[in-house]
């Protein structure tokens, strides 16, 4: 029996024919990386291959690494296996990884979303036989509204808080969500301040994306200067001494989990905006259909429920365990990702 083109083992997703891993979670010799979030691009690999727009991101995060960048759709071969990167729409530099050998095609999505957010290169469906998909929001309850409506709500919220003499503090991960929020804030309302972790990553991404001016919050920034303006901070900053500088303030979180009121309550957030960098239920289903794949492998998220539903639709669907963290795990454990 021929072994599968891609297999899941203790280190990650392995292509034995090429002796290379996709988004491995343990140190390996050769790693092909889908995007810059910490659960997908980890430290310790000898060689990294990724899309060139992701190179500055992972260099910033991981330091002095041996990394090479590829263009969209550029085919590179390792031991007669063909690989290429295709836009995933998740964050800047996020890619699906296409793998082909002897006429068989697999696609690994990494994390992805179908809505064009004007920040990441928009998701493009890739035809394949086997599709490895995340399903972070693989429940029918998750249905995103168009982002322009969400950003109108965010800017109105800021303006309302300002009229009441309060500072607006919105939480979003330092890579991806923060820049998406920043791009669509209305600078005519006031000044935009950032937590250091947000500002550091935003500086890395400015060459790739036009964004409004920001002011880093340092010890020299006075409380009076911030009042009535907006602050973008990572979720980890909530409840720390750092935030006391914003008093009086109102908090908000921008996340797909804000679909559930309980999530907002548990995080002691005043306002929730439903804004995700992942597919909603319908986005997942339409993406899978567009690939033409018959075999579907569900990784992180609501894997059991989602794969069962896919089997009811007639797909050969199963789940695999990975060490990629869903958005809800990252809410509490990380300072920088979604």
C-alpha positions as protocol buffer text, in pm:
chain_id: "A"
residue {
  index: 1
  type: UNK
  ca { x: 0 y: 0 z: 0 }
}
residue {
  index: 2
  type: UNK
  ca { x: 137 y: 339 z: -102 }
}
residue {
  index: 3
  type: UNK
  ca { x: 188 y: 574 z: 194 }
}
residue {
  index: 4
  type: UNK
  ca { x: -10 y: 901 z: 181 }
}
residue {
  index: 5
  type: UNK
  ca { x: 159 y: 1203 z: 27 }
}
residue {
  index: 6
  type: UNK
  ca { x: 124 y: 1385 z: 360 }
}
residue {
  index: 7
  type: UNK
  ca { x: 111 y: 1216 z: 699 }
}
residue {
  index: 8
  type: UNK
  ca { x: 64 y: 1344 z: 1053 }
}
residue {
  index: 9
  type: UNK
  ca { x: 329 y: 1243 z: 1307 }
}
residue {
  index: 10
  type: UNK
  ca { x: 469 y: 1366 z: 1640 }
}
residue {
  index: 11
  type: UNK
  ca { x: 658 y: 1650 z: 1470 }
}
residue {
  index: 12
  type: UNK
  ca { x: 396 y: 1785 z: 1231 }
}
residue {
  index: 13
  type: UNK
  ca { x: 260 y: 1724 z: 881 }
}
residue {
  index: 14
  type: UNK
  ca { x: 525 y: 1519 z: 701 }
}
residue {
  index: 15
  type: UNK
  ca { x: 597 y: 1462 z: 333 }
}
residue {
  index: 16
  type: UNK
  ca { x: 819 y: 1152 z: 338 }
}
residue {
  index: 17
  type: UNK
  ca { x: 897 y: 1164 z: -35 }
}
residue {
  index: 18
  type: UNK
  ca { x: 1050 y: 1513 z: 5 }
}
residue {
  index: 19
  type: UNK
  ca { x: 1161 y: 1466 z: 367 }
}
residue {
  index: 20
  type: UNK
  ca { x: 1004 y: 1800 z: 458 }
}
residue {
  index: 21
  type: UNK
  ca { x: 744 y: 1917 z: 712 }
}
residue {
  index: 22
  type: UNK
  ca { x: 455 y: 2161 z: 679 }
}
residue {
  index: 23
  type: UNK
  ca { x: 411 y: 2391 z: 983 }
}
residue {
  index: 24
  type: UNK
  ca { x: 586 y: 2147 z: 1220 }
}
residue {
  index: 25
  type: UNK
  ca { x: 542 y: 2195 z: 1593 }
}
residue {
  index: 26
  type: UNK
  ca { x: 875 y: 2032 z: 1689 }
}
residue {
  index: 27
  type: UNK
  ca { x: 1221 y: 2126 z: 1554 }
}
residue {
  index: 28
  type: UNK
  ca { x: 1297 y: 1966 z: 1215 }
}
residue {
  index: 29
  type: UNK
  ca { x: 1558 y: 2005 z: 939 }
}
residue {
  index: 30
  type: UNK
  ca { x: 1330 y: 2151 z: 671 }
}
residue {
  index: 31
  type: UNK
  ca { x: 1000 y: 2333 z: 733 }
}
residue {
  index: 32
  type: UNK
  ca { x: 756 y: 2484 z: 484 }
}
residue {
  index: 33
  type: UNK
  ca { x: 564 y: 2754 z: 672 }
}
residue {
  index: 34
  type: UNK
  ca { x: 209 y: 2872 z: 594 }
}
residue {
  index: 35
  type: UNK
  ca { x: 212 y: 3197 z: 796 }
}
residue {
  index: 36
  type: UNK
  ca { x: 370 y: 3390 z: 1080 }
}
residue {
  index: 37
  type: UNK
  ca { x: 151 y: 3308 z: 1382 }
}
residue {
  index: 38
  type: UNK
  ca { x: 341 y: 3137 z: 1661 }
}
residue {
  index: 39
  type: UNK
  ca { x: 154 y: 2806 z: 1650 }
}
residue {
  index: 40
  type: UNK
  ca { x: 240 y: 2760 z: 1281 }
}
residue {
  index: 41
  type: UNK
  ca { x: 593 y: 2907 z: 1264 }
}
residue {
  index: 42
  type: UNK
  ca { x: 794 y: 2785 z: 1559 }
}
residue {
  index: 43
  type: UNK
  ca { x: 1155 y: 2841 z: 1653 }
}
residue {
  index: 44
  type: UNK
  ca { x: 1421 y: 2572 z: 1612 }
}
residue {
  index: 45
  type: UNK
  ca { x: 1399 y: 2447 z: 1251 }
}
residue {
  index: 46
  type: UNK
  ca { x: 1724 y: 2437 z: 1050 }
}
residue {
  index: 47
  type: UNK
  ca { x: 1566 y: 2570 z: 728 }
}
residue {
  index: 48
  type: UNK
  ca { x: 1245 y: 2762 z: 666 }
}
residue {
  index: 49
  type: UNK
  ca { x: 1064 y: 2809 z: 333 }
}
residue {
  index: 50
  type: UNK
  ca { x: 769 y: 3051 z: 321 }
}
residue {
  index: 51
  type: UNK
  ca { x: 605 y: 3317 z: 106 }
}
residue {
  index: 52
  type: UNK
  ca { x: 837 y: 3617 z: 70 }
}
residue {
  index: 53
  type: UNK
  ca { x: 586 y: 3854 z: 237 }
}
residue {
  index: 54
  type: UNK
  ca { x: 602 y: 3635 z: 547 }
}
residue {
  index: 55
  type: UNK
  ca { x: 984 y: 3642 z: 565 }
}
residue {
  index: 56
  type: UNK
  ca { x: 1014 y: 3975 z: 756 }
}
residue {
  index: 57
  type: UNK
  ca { x: 738 y: 3862 z: 994 }
}
residue {
  index: 58
  type: UNK
  ca { x: 902 y: 3537 z: 1099 }
}
residue {
  index: 59
  type: UNK
  ca { x: 1246 y: 3698 z: 1110 }
}
residue {
  index: 60
  type: UNK
  ca { x: 1106 y: 3956 z: 1352 }
}
residue {
  index: 61
  type: UNK
  ca { x: 947 y: 3685 z: 1564 }
}
residue {
  index: 62
  type: UNK
  ca { x: 1214 y: 3414 z: 1548 }
}
residue {
  index: 63
  type: UNK
  ca { x: 1538 y: 3611 z: 1507 }
}
residue {
  index: 64
  type: UNK
  ca { x: 1835 y: 3493 z: 1304 }
}
residue {
  index: 65
  type: UNK
  ca { x: 1694 y: 3202 z: 1102 }
}
residue {
  index: 66
  type: UNK
  ca { x: 1781 y: 3043 z: 770 }
}
residue {
  index: 67
  type: UNK
  ca { x: 1477 y: 3131 z: 557 }
}
residue {
  index: 68
  type: UNK
  ca { x: 1401 y: 3152 z: 185 }
}
residue {
  index: 69
  type: UNK
  ca { x: 1098 y: 3324 z: 32 }
}
residue {
  index: 70
  type: UNK
  ca { x: 888 y: 3222 z: -269 }
}
residue {
  index: 71
  type: UNK
  ca { x: 634 y: 3406 z: -486 }
}
residue {
  index: 72
  type: UNK
  ca { x: 264 y: 3322 z: -519 }
}
residue {
  index: 73
  type: UNK
  ca { x: 223 y: 3020 z: -746 }
}
residue {
  index: 74
  type: UNK
  ca { x: 599 y: 2970 z: -786 }
}
residue {
  index: 75
  type: UNK
  ca { x: 669 y: 2595 z: -808 }
}
residue {
  index: 76
  type: UNK
  ca { x: 972 y: 2458 z: -626 }
}
residue {
  index: 77
  type: UNK
  ca { x: 1065 y: 2092 z: -622 }
}
residue {
  index: 78
  type: UNK
  ca { x: 1215 y: 1882 z: -344 }
}
residue {
  index: 79
  type: UNK
  ca { x: 1303 y: 1525 z: -448 }
}
residue {
  index: 80
  type: UNK
  ca { x: 1050 y: 1538 z: -737 }
}
residue {
  index: 81
  type: UNK
  ca { x: 767 y: 1666 z: -514 }
}
residue {
  index: 82
  type: UNK
  ca { x: 627 y: 1999 z: -634 }
}
residue {
  index: 83
  type: UNK
  ca { x: 531 y: 2266 z: -379 }
}
residue {
  index: 84
  type: UNK
  ca { x: 375 y: 2611 z: -423 }
}
residue {
  index: 85
  type: UNK
  ca { x: 218 y: 2884 z: -210 }
}
residue {
  index: 86
  type: UNK
  ca { x: -132 y: 3022 z: -276 }
}
residue {
  index: 87
  type: UNK
  ca { x: -310 y: 3305 z: -92 }
}
residue {
  index: 88
  type: UNK
  ca { x: -498 y: 3204 z: 225 }
}
residue {
  index: 89
  type: UNK
  ca { x: -646 y: 3547 z: 312 }
}
residue {
  index: 90
  type: UNK
  ca { x: -585 y: 3494 z: 687 }
}
residue {
  index: 91
  type: UNK
  ca { x: -322 y: 3763 z: 756 }
}
residue {
  index: 92
  type: UNK
  ca { x: -42 y: 3929 z: 556 }
}
residue {
  index: 93
  type: UNK
  ca { x: 185 y: 3660 z: 413 }
}
residue {
  index: 94
  type: UNK
  ca { x: -54 y: 3372 z: 490 }
}
residue {
  index: 95
  type: UNK
  ca { x: -48 y: 3092 z: 236 }
}
residue {
  index: 96
  type: UNK
  ca { x: -205 y: 2761 z: 150 }
}
residue {
  index: 97
  type: UNK
  ca { x: 59 y: 2503 z: 64 }
}
residue {
  index: 98
  type: UNK
  ca { x: -2 y: 2295 z: -251 }
}
residue {
  index: 99
  type: UNK
  ca { x: 181 y: 1962 z: -273 }
}
residue {
  index: 100
  type: UNK
  ca { x: 193 y: 1751 z: -591 }
}
residue {
  index: 101
  type: UNK
  ca { x: 356 y: 1417 z: -668 }
}
residue {
  index: 102
  type: UNK
  ca { x: 283 y: 1177 z: -955 }
}
residue {
  index: 103
  type: UNK
  ca { x: -43 y: 1353 z: -1041 }
}
residue {
  index: 104
  type: UNK
  ca { x: -176 y: 1353 z: -684 }
}
residue {
  index: 105
  type: UNK
  ca { x: -247 y: 1696 z: -531 }
}
residue {
  index: 106
  type: UNK
  ca { x: -293 y: 1784 z: -164 }
}
residue {
  index: 107
  type: UNK
  ca { x: -356 y: 2132 z: -23 }
}
residue {
  index: 108
  type: UNK
  ca { x: -287 y: 2237 z: 336 }
}
residue {
  index: 109
  type: UNK
  ca { x: -473 y: 2558 z: 424 }
}
residue {
  index: 110
  type: UNK
  ca { x: -290 y: 2664 z: 738 }
}
residue {
  index: 111
  type: UNK
  ca { x: -539 y: 2923 z: 866 }
}
residue {
  index: 112
  type: UNK
  ca { x: -760 y: 3099 z: 611 }
}
residue {
  index: 113
  type: UNK
  ca { x: -1063 y: 3317 z: 548 }
}
residue {
  index: 114
  type: UNK
  ca { x: -1265 y: 3385 z: 236 }
}
residue {
  index: 115
  type: UNK
  ca { x: -1357 y: 3752 z: 296 }
}
residue {
  index: 116
  type: UNK
  ca { x: -1126 y: 3998 z: 118 }
}
residue {
  index: 117
  type: UNK
  ca { x: -1020 y: 4226 z: 405 }
}
residue {
  index: 118
  type: UNK
  ca { x: -803 y: 4462 z: 198 }
}
residue {
  index: 119
  type: UNK
  ca { x: -504 y: 4364 z: 413 }
}
residue {
  index: 120
  type: UNK
  ca { x: -404 y: 4008 z: 322 }
}
residue {
  index: 121
  type: UNK
  ca { x: -388 y: 3889 z: -38 }
}
residue {
  index: 122
  type: UNK
  ca { x: -739 y: 3742 z: -89 }
}
residue {
  index: 123
  type: UNK
  ca { x: -798 y: 3368 z: -56 }
}
residue {
  index: 124
  type: UNK
  ca { x: -788 y: 3172 z: -381 }
}
residue {
  index: 125
  type: UNK
  ca { x: -938 y: 2823 z: -411 }
}
residue {
  index: 126
  type: UNK
  ca { x: -690 y: 2558 z: -529 }
}
residue {
  index: 127
  type: UNK
  ca { x: -809 y: 2237 z: -697 }
}
residue {
  index: 128
  type: UNK
  ca { x: -689 y: 1923 z: -522 }
}
residue {
  index: 129
  type: UNK
  ca { x: -769 y: 1562 z: -435 }
}
residue {
  index: 130
  type: UNK
  ca { x: -716 y: 1598 z: -59 }
}
residue {
  index: 131
  type: UNK
  ca { x: -780 y: 1919 z: 135 }
}
residue {
  index: 132
  type: UNK
  ca { x: -641 y: 1970 z: 487 }
}
residue {
  index: 133
  type: UNK
  ca { x: -856 y: 2239 z: 645 }
}
residue {
  index: 134
  type: UNK
  ca { x: -877 y: 2419 z: 976 }
}
residue {
  index: 135
  type: UNK
  ca { x: -1226 y: 2450 z: 1123 }
}
residue {
  index: 136
  type: UNK
  ca { x: -1176 y: 2694 z: 1410 }
}
residue {
  index: 137
  type: UNK
  ca { x: -1530 y: 2823 z: 1359 }
}
residue {
  index: 138
  type: UNK
  ca { x: -1682 y: 2503 z: 1221 }
}
residue {
  index: 139
  type: UNK
  ca { x: -2031 y: 2551 z: 1366 }
}
residue {
  index: 140
  type: UNK
  ca { x: -2342 y: 2694 z: 1192 }
}
residue {
  index: 141
  type: UNK
  ca { x: -2367 y: 2959 z: 1468 }
}
residue {
  index: 142
  type: UNK
  ca { x: -2067 y: 3140 z: 1318 }
}
residue {
  index: 143
  type: UNK
  ca { x: -2178 y: 3372 z: 1039 }
}
residue {
  index: 144
  type: UNK
  ca { x: -1973 y: 3686 z: 978 }
}
residue {
  index: 145
  type: UNK
  ca { x: -2125 y: 4018 z: 876 }
}
residue {
  index: 146
  type: UNK
  ca { x: -1937 y: 4223 z: 611 }
}
residue {
  index: 147
  type: UNK
  ca { x: -1636 y: 4389 z: 767 }
}
residue {
  index: 148
  type: UNK
  ca { x: -1734 y: 4740 z: 658 }
}
residue {
  index: 149
  type: UNK
  ca { x: -2036 y: 4712 z: 890 }
}
residue {
  index: 150
  type: UNK
  ca { x: -1814 y: 4599 z: 1179 }
}
residue {
  index: 151
  type: UNK
  ca { x: -1568 y: 4884 z: 1129 }
}
residue {
  index: 152
  type: UNK
  ca { x: -1852 y: 5136 z: 1112 }
}
residue {
  index: 153
  type: UNK
  ca { x: -1962 y: 5002 z: 1453 }
}
residue {
  index: 154
  type: UNK
  ca { x: -1607 y: 5026 z: 1591 }
}
residue {
  index: 155
  type: UNK
  ca { x: -1564 y: 5387 z: 1477 }
}
residue {
  index: 156
  type: UNK
  ca { x: -1908 y: 5482 z: 1613 }
}
residue {
  index: 157
  type: UNK
  ca { x: -1818 y: 5318 z: 1946 }
}
residue {
  index: 158
  type: UNK
  ca { x: -1495 y: 5519 z: 1961 }
}
residue {
  index: 159
  type: UNK
  ca { x: -1679 y: 5844 z: 1883 }
}
residue {
  index: 160
  type: UNK
  ca { x: -1942 y: 5772 z: 2150 }
}
residue {
  index: 161
  type: UNK
  ca { x: -1677 y: 5698 z: 2413 }
}
residue {
  index: 162
  type: UNK
  ca { x: -1494 y: 6016 z: 2321 }
}
residue {
  index: 163
  type: UNK
  ca { x: -1810 y: 6222 z: 2367 }
}
residue {
  index: 164
  type: UNK
  ca { x: -1830 y: 6080 z: 2721 }
}
residue {
  index: 165
  type: UNK
  ca { x: -1467 y: 6167 z: 2796 }
}
residue {
  index: 166
  type: UNK
  ca { x: -1352 y: 5807 z: 2792 }
}
residue {
  index: 167
  type: UNK
  ca { x: -1062 y: 5632 z: 2620 }
}
residue {
  index: 168
  type: UNK
  ca { x: -1141 y: 5339 z: 2390 }
}
residue {
  index: 169
  type: UNK
  ca { x: -923 y: 5030 z: 2433 }
}
residue {
  index: 170
  type: UNK
  ca { x: -966 y: 4760 z: 2171 }
}
residue {
  index: 171
  type: UNK
  ca { x: -793 y: 4423 z: 2199 }
}
residue {
  index: 172
  type: UNK
  ca { x: -658 y: 4238 z: 1897 }
}
residue {
  index: 173
  type: UNK
  ca { x: -360 y: 4015 z: 1831 }
}
residue {
  index: 174
  type: UNK
  ca { x: -39 y: 4195 z: 1746 }
}
residue {
  index: 175
  type: UNK
  ca { x: 5 y: 4013 z: 1415 }
}
residue {
  index: 176
  type: UNK
  ca { x: -293 y: 4032 z: 1181 }
}
residue {
  index: 177
  type: UNK
  ca { x: -594 y: 4153 z: 1376 }
}
residue {
  index: 178
  type: UNK
  ca { x: -426 y: 4470 z: 1506 }
}
residue {
  index: 179
  type: UNK
  ca { x: -325 y: 4585 z: 1157 }
}
residue {
  index: 180
  type: UNK
  ca { x: -669 y: 4503 z: 1018 }
}
residue {
  index: 181
  type: UNK
  ca { x: -831 y: 4714 z: 1290 }
}
residue {
  index: 182
  type: UNK
  ca { x: -578 y: 4993 z: 1241 }
}
residue {
  index: 183
  type: UNK
  ca { x: -629 y: 5010 z: 865 }
}
residue {
  index: 184
  type: UNK
  ca { x: -999 y: 5088 z: 904 }
}
residue {
  index: 185
  type: UNK
  ca { x: -998 y: 5319 z: 1206 }
}
residue {
  index: 186
  type: UNK
  ca { x: -1107 y: 5675 z: 1125 }
}
residue {
  index: 187
  type: UNK
  ca { x: -817 y: 5908 z: 1221 }
}
residue {
  index: 188
  type: UNK
  ca { x: -1048 y: 6211 z: 1193 }
}
residue {
  index: 189
  type: UNK
  ca { x: -1205 y: 6102 z: 1524 }
}
residue {
  index: 190
  type: UNK
  ca { x: -878 y: 6125 z: 1717 }
}
residue {
  index: 191
  type: UNK
  ca { x: -532 y: 5980 z: 1770 }
}
residue {
  index: 192
  type: UNK
  ca { x: -448 y: 5612 z: 1755 }
}
residue {
  index: 193
  type: UNK
  ca { x: -221 y: 5480 z: 2031 }
}
residue {
  index: 194
  type: UNK
  ca { x: -62 y: 5136 z: 2043 }
}
residue {
  index: 195
  type: UNK
  ca { x: 81 y: 4894 z: 2296 }
}
residue {
  index: 196
  type: UNK
  ca { x: 452 y: 4821 z: 2233 }
}
residue {
  index: 197
  type: UNK
  ca { x: 388 y: 4467 z: 2104 }
}
residue {
  index: 198
  type: UNK
  ca { x: 137 y: 4601 z: 1851 }
}
residue {
  index: 199
  type: UNK
  ca { x: 365 y: 4887 z: 1743 }
}
residue {
  index: 200
  type: UNK
  ca { x: 666 y: 4658 z: 1694 }
}
residue {
  index: 201
  type: UNK
  ca { x: 478 y: 4429 z: 1456 }
}
residue {
  index: 202
  type: UNK
  ca { x: 305 y: 4720 z: 1282 }
}
residue {
  index: 203
  type: UNK
  ca { x: 647 y: 4872 z: 1205 }
}
residue {
  index: 204
  type: UNK
  ca { x: 749 y: 4543 z: 1042 }
}
residue {
  index: 205
  type: UNK
  ca { x: 434 y: 4544 z: 826 }
}
residue {
  index: 206
  type: UNK
  ca { x: 418 y: 4911 z: 723 }
}
residue {
  index: 207
  type: UNK
  ca { x: 629 y: 4852 z: 408 }
}
residue {
  index: 208
  type: UNK
  ca { x: 359 y: 4608 z: 291 }
}
residue {
  index: 209
  type: UNK
  ca { x: 42 y: 4790 z: 401 }
}
residue {
  index: 210
  type: UNK
  ca { x: -78 y: 5149 z: 413 }
}
residue {
  index: 211
  type: UNK
  ca { x: -208 y: 5227 z: 764 }
}
residue {
  index: 212
  type: UNK
  ca { x: -290 y: 5540 z: 965 }
}
residue {
  index: 213
  type: UNK
  ca { x: -28 y: 5698 z: 1190 }
}
residue {
  index: 214
  type: UNK
  ca { x: 11 y: 5550 z: 1537 }
}
residue {
  index: 215
  type: UNK
  ca { x: 169 y: 5662 z: 1864 }
}
residue {
  index: 216
  type: UNK
  ca { x: 350 y: 5409 z: 2080 }
}
residue {
  index: 217
  type: UNK
  ca { x: 252 y: 5428 z: 2447 }
}
residue {
  index: 218
  type: UNK
  ca { x: 567 y: 5479 z: 2651 }
}
residue {
  index: 219
  type: UNK
  ca { x: 630 y: 5603 z: 3005 }
}
residue {
  index: 220
  type: UNK
  ca { x: 661 y: 5953 z: 2861 }
}
residue {
  index: 221
  type: UNK
  ca { x: 306 y: 5951 z: 2723 }
}
residue {
  index: 222
  type: UNK
  ca { x: 78 y: 6124 z: 2972 }
}
residue {
  index: 223
  type: UNK
  ca { x: -267 y: 5999 z: 3068 }
}
residue {
  index: 224
  type: UNK
  ca { x: -423 y: 6331 z: 2960 }
}
residue {
  index: 225
  type: UNK
  ca { x: -287 y: 6287 z: 2607 }
}
residue {
  index: 226
  type: UNK
  ca { x: -455 y: 5950 z: 2564 }
}
residue {
  index: 227
  type: UNK
  ca { x: -799 y: 6051 z: 2697 }
}
residue {
  index: 228
  type: UNK
  ca { x: -1075 y: 6028 z: 2435 }
}
residue {
  index: 229
  type: UNK
  ca { x: -848 y: 5861 z: 2182 }
}
residue {
  index: 230
  type: UNK
  ca { x: -824 y: 5491 z: 2091 }
}
residue {
  index: 231
  type: UNK
  ca { x: -569 y: 5235 z: 2202 }
}
residue {
  index: 232
  type: UNK
  ca { x: -496 y: 4904 z: 2027 }
}
residue {
  index: 233
  type: UNK
  ca { x: -355 y: 4643 z: 2264 }
}
residue {
  index: 234
  type: UNK
  ca { x: -302 y: 4264 z: 2270 }
}
residue {
  index: 235
  type: UNK
  ca { x: -552 y: 4060 z: 2476 }
}
residue {
  index: 236
  type: UNK
  ca { x: -276 y: 3984 z: 2729 }
}
residue {
  index: 237
  type: UNK
  ca { x: -265 y: 4353 z: 2831 }
}
residue {
  index: 238
  type: UNK
  ca { x: -618 y: 4335 z: 2975 }
}
residue {
  index: 239
  type: UNK
  ca { x: -615 y: 4350 z: 3354 }
}
residue {
  index: 240
  type: UNK
  ca { x: -246 y: 4445 z: 3379 }
}
residue {
  index: 241
  type: UNK
  ca { x: -104 y: 4756 z: 3551 }
}
residue {
  index: 242
  type: UNK
  ca { x: -24 y: 4895 z: 3202 }
}
residue {
  index: 243
  type: UNK
  ca { x: -392 y: 4960 z: 3129 }
}
residue {
  index: 244
  type: UNK
  ca { x: -442 y: 5179 z: 3436 }
}
residue {
  index: 245
  type: UNK
  ca { x: -289 y: 5462 z: 3235 }
}
residue {
  index: 246
  type: UNK
  ca { x: -607 y: 5467 z: 3023 }
}
residue {
  index: 247
  type: UNK
  ca { x: -856 y: 5539 z: 3307 }
}
residue {
  index: 248
  type: UNK
  ca { x: -1137 y: 5623 z: 3243 }
}
residue {
  index: 249
  type: UNK
  ca { x: -1158 y: 5367 z: 2962 }
}
residue {
  index: 250
  type: UNK
  ca { x: -1401 y: 5135 z: 2786 }
}
residue {
  index: 251
  type: UNK
  ca { x: -1282 y: 4799 z: 2651 }
}
residue {
  index: 252
  type: UNK
  ca { x: -1370 y: 4601 z: 2340 }
}
residue {
  index: 253
  type: UNK
  ca { x: -1255 y: 4281 z: 2178 }
}
residue {
  index: 254
  type: UNK
  ca { x: -1256 y: 4206 z: 1806 }
}
residue {
  index: 255
  type: UNK
  ca { x: -1287 y: 3830 z: 1759 }
}
residue {
  index: 256
  type: UNK
  ca { x: -1506 y: 3563 z: 1607 }
}
residue {
  index: 257
  type: UNK
  ca { x: -1573 y: 3442 z: 1961 }
}
residue {
  index: 258
  type: UNK
  ca { x: -1767 y: 3762 z: 2031 }
}
residue {
  index: 259
  type: UNK
  ca { x: -2053 y: 3576 z: 1857 }
}
residue {
  index: 260
  type: UNK
  ca { x: -2116 y: 3429 z: 2202 }
}
residue {
  index: 261
  type: UNK
  ca { x: -2210 y: 3674 z: 2476 }
}
residue {
  index: 262
  type: UNK
  ca { x: -2059 y: 3444 z: 2735 }
}
residue {
  index: 263
  type: UNK
  ca { x: -1715 y: 3489 z: 2580 }
}
residue {
  index: 264
  type: UNK
  ca { x: -1736 y: 3864 z: 2633 }
}
residue {
  index: 265
  type: UNK
  ca { x: -1851 y: 3819 z: 2992 }
}
residue {
  index: 266
  type: UNK
  ca { x: -1575 y: 3572 z: 3075 }
}
residue {
  index: 267
  type: UNK
  ca { x: -1312 y: 3813 z: 2948 }
}
residue {
  index: 268
  type: UNK
  ca { x: -1468 y: 4109 z: 3132 }
}
residue {
  index: 269
  type: UNK
  ca { x: -1499 y: 4304 z: 2806 }
}
residue {
  index: 270
  type: UNK
  ca { x: -1744 y: 4595 z: 2774 }
}
residue {
  index: 271
  type: UNK
  ca { x: -1814 y: 4551 z: 2403 }
}
residue {
  index: 272
  type: UNK
  ca { x: -1761 y: 4268 z: 2156 }
}
residue {
  index: 273
  type: UNK
  ca { x: -1714 y: 4310 z: 1783 }
}
residue {
  index: 274
  type: UNK
  ca { x: -1748 y: 3994 z: 1575 }
}
residue {
  index: 275
  type: UNK
  ca { x: -1440 y: 4011 z: 1352 }
}
residue {
  index: 276
  type: UNK
  ca { x: -1239 y: 3703 z: 1266 }
}
residue {
  index: 277
  type: UNK
  ca { x: -941 y: 3621 z: 1048 }
}
residue {
  index: 278
  type: UNK
  ca { x: -1079 y: 3269 z: 999 }
}
residue {
  index: 279
  type: UNK
  ca { x: -1362 y: 3131 z: 782 }
}
residue {
  index: 280
  type: UNK
  ca { x: -1712 y: 3116 z: 920 }
}
residue {
  index: 281
  type: UNK
  ca { x: -1926 y: 2803 z: 872 }
}
residue {
  index: 282
  type: UNK
  ca { x: -2038 y: 2895 z: 522 }
}
residue {
  index: 283
  type: UNK
  ca { x: -1688 y: 3006 z: 422 }
}
residue {
  index: 284
  type: UNK
  ca { x: -1551 y: 2665 z: 518 }
}
residue {
  index: 285
  type: UNK
  ca { x: -1819 y: 2478 z: 325 }
}
residue {
  index: 286
  type: UNK
  ca { x: -1790 y: 2690 z: 10 }
}
residue {
  index: 287
  type: UNK
  ca { x: -1408 y: 2666 z: 14 }
}
residue {
  index: 288
  type: UNK
  ca { x: -1417 y: 2288 z: 38 }
}
residue {
  index: 289
  type: UNK
  ca { x: -1666 y: 2265 z: -248 }
}
residue {
  index: 290
  type: UNK
  ca { x: -1453 y: 2489 z: -471 }
}
residue {
  index: 291
  type: UNK
  ca { x: -1144 y: 2269 z: -432 }
}
residue {
  index: 292
  type: UNK
  ca { x: -1322 y: 1970 z: -587 }
}
residue {
  index: 293
  type: UNK
  ca { x: -1154 y: 1751 z: -324 }
}
residue {
  index: 294
  type: UNK
  ca { x: -1315 y: 1424 z: -222 }
}
residue {
  index: 295
  type: UNK
  ca { x: -1098 y: 1367 z: 84 }
}
residue {
  index: 296
  type: UNK
  ca { x: -1107 y: 1626 z: 362 }
}
residue {
  index: 297
  type: UNK
  ca { x: -887 y: 1625 z: 673 }
}
residue {
  index: 298
  type: UNK
  ca { x: -1003 y: 1854 z: 955 }
}
residue {
  index: 299
  type: UNK
  ca { x: -734 y: 1980 z: 1189 }
}
residue {
  index: 300
  type: UNK
  ca { x: -787 y: 2241 z: 1464 }
}
residue {
  index: 301
  type: UNK
  ca { x: -1125 y: 2372 z: 1576 }
}
residue {
  index: 302
  type: UNK
  ca { x: -1463 y: 2197 z: 1588 }
}
residue {
  index: 303
  type: UNK
  ca { x: -1313 y: 1899 z: 1408 }
}
residue {
  index: 304
  type: UNK
  ca { x: -1550 y: 1621 z: 1515 }
}
residue {
  index: 305
  type: UNK
  ca { x: -1873 y: 1810 z: 1449 }
}
residue {
  index: 306
  type: UNK
  ca { x: -1751 y: 1956 z: 1123 }
}
residue {
  index: 307
  type: UNK
  ca { x: -1608 y: 1631 z: 982 }
}
residue {
  index: 308
  type: UNK
  ca { x: -1928 y: 1445 z: 1073 }
}
residue {
  index: 309
  type: UNK
  ca { x: -2132 y: 1704 z: 882 }
}
residue {
  index: 310
  type: UNK
  ca { x: -1898 y: 1669 z: 582 }
}
residue {
  index: 311
  type: UNK
  ca { x: -1947 y: 1291 z: 584 }
}
residue {
  index: 312
  type: UNK
  ca { x: -2324 y: 1348 z: 578 }
}
residue {
  index: 313
  type: UNK
  ca { x: -2267 y: 1558 z: 265 }
}
residue {
  index: 314
  type: UNK
  ca { x: -2082 y: 1265 z: 105 }
}
residue {
  index: 315
  type: UNK
  ca { x: -1720 y: 1365 z: 160 }
}
residue {
  index: 316
  type: UNK
  ca { x: -1455 y: 1121 z: 280 }
}
residue {
  index: 317
  type: UNK
  ca { x: -1379 y: 1335 z: 587 }
}
residue {
  index: 318
  type: UNK
  ca { x: -1174 y: 1262 z: 898 }
}
residue {
  index: 319
  type: UNK
  ca { x: -990 y: 1445 z: 1173 }
}
residue {
  index: 320
  type: UNK
  ca { x: -623 y: 1467 z: 1269 }
}
residue {
  index: 321
  type: UNK
  ca { x: -467 y: 1592 z: 1591 }
}
residue {
  index: 322
  type: UNK
  ca { x: -227 y: 1885 z: 1560 }
}
residue {
  index: 323
  type: UNK
  ca { x: -68 y: 2131 z: 1797 }
}
residue {
  index: 324
  type: UNK
  ca { x: -216 y: 2435 z: 1625 }
}
residue {
  index: 325
  type: UNK
  ca { x: -410 y: 2640 z: 1875 }
}
residue {
  index: 326
  type: UNK
  ca { x: -756 y: 2761 z: 1796 }
}
residue {
  index: 327
  type: UNK
  ca { x: -835 y: 3128 z: 1840 }
}
residue {
  index: 328
  type: UNK
  ca { x: -996 y: 3068 z: 2179 }
}
residue {
  index: 329
  type: UNK
  ca { x: -678 y: 2912 z: 2320 }
}
residue {
  index: 330
  type: UNK
  ca { x: -474 y: 3203 z: 2195 }
}
residue {
  index: 331
  type: UNK
  ca { x: -706 y: 3454 z: 2355 }
}
residue {
  index: 332
  type: UNK
  ca { x: -572 y: 3357 z: 2693 }
}
residue {
  index: 333
  type: UNK
  ca { x: -228 y: 3215 z: 2625 }
}
residue {
  index: 334
  type: UNK
  ca { x: -61 y: 3449 z: 2379 }
}
residue {
  index: 335
  type: UNK
  ca { x: 16 y: 3812 z: 2339 }
}
residue {
  index: 336
  type: UNK
  ca { x: 51 y: 3819 z: 1968 }
}
residue {
  index: 337
  type: UNK
  ca { x: -161 y: 3598 z: 1748 }
}
residue {
  index: 338
  type: UNK
  ca { x: -495 y: 3494 z: 1616 }
}
